């Protein structure tokens, strides 16, 4: 009988031990992943300034520490209430990364995200989300300014000119990829050509003093022939950068007799 009791006691002790181990296992918890050193900016220079350019890319990087294996890393980029210009479309970027190099305990997230050239410039919201294999998740947020690769300011262009004279056009150009050239097109439609007059269309590309500059002052004087018909002329200034991006500015000038 004593032997039976002894045997039963051993079984109970073993059972209690298993239960205790099971309870210990159930009580283990893992903290959600940690995201540090989150940075983003212009891709070509790995800039940490929160600025990028249409038609280029965004450099994005973060350090991730996780107690459980990382399952996925997601990036969401979107904007709110930006005005669409002609030819522009809304841009909402969503991508989930499950590369083997990311499905580890700790990792460095580093990606370059292409920015379309036909989206509106303005402020965009970025969310980076990390999920581990237990379903724990962490996210960080930020904002980035998407800018045109070419812009102009301080515009000063004559609005009238006496034929036989010249008019002046001046403005500052900012081109992150460098200026390739500036083209000027002046033309009219439907003007009556009088005696001694001749139709006038002006087209010229300017490179000297501008080519490859990232910042330059366009300052030119354009001659108007004495034979040009009087009336309203349409002007288009087109700036092309070294990556083939273009920017147009349109205005009008009255040629008087």
C-alpha positions, 0 to 999 in steps of 0.5 A: 500500500505504501508503495502505491501511495509513493508511486501516486505521489510521484505521478502527482508531482510530475503532473504539477511540474508539467502544469507549472511549466505550461503556465510559465510558457503561457505567461511569456509575453513579447513587446511590440517592435521598436522603431528608431532613427526614422528618416526620409528625404531626397533619394539621390543624396540620402538627405534627411531633410523631409523634402523630395521631388516629383519625378525622383525618389524618396530615401527612407530608413529606420532601425527596427528592434523586435523581440519576436521575428518581424513579419512585415514592414509597410509604408503608406504615403498619401496627401489630403486636399491638394489641388490637381493641375491639368495632367496631374493625378492623386498619389497614394502609395501603399507597399508591404515589404516581406523580404527575407532580410526584414523577417528577422529579429532586428533589421535596418529598413532601407528603401527608395520609393519612386515619386511620380512626375504627374502628382501635385506638389505639397505636403504628404503624410508618411506612415511606417508600420512594423508587424511581428509574427505574434501580431504585435505592431508599431507605427511611426509617422511623419510628413514630407514636402513633395516639390517641383524639380523646377520652379521660378520666382520674382517674375518681371516681364514687360506687358507691352512693347512698341514694335521696332523695340525690345522687351525685357523678361526676367525671373529666377530659376531653381532646378534641383537637377540643373538647367538644360536650357530655357526656350522662349516662344512668342506668337500670335493668332489671327492678327490682320497683316497690313501693308509693309507688315509680316507675320512674326513668330519668335522661337529661341533656346538659351543655354549660355550662362544657364546650362547645368546651373541649379539656380540662375537669373534669366534676364533677356531682351527680345527684339520685336521687328518693326514689321510685326503686326500690332496686337496681343501675342502669346508667350511661353517660357519652357525650362528643361532640366538635365533629367528631361523634366520641363516647366512652362510659364505662359503670359501675354504681351501687347505689341503696339504700333 
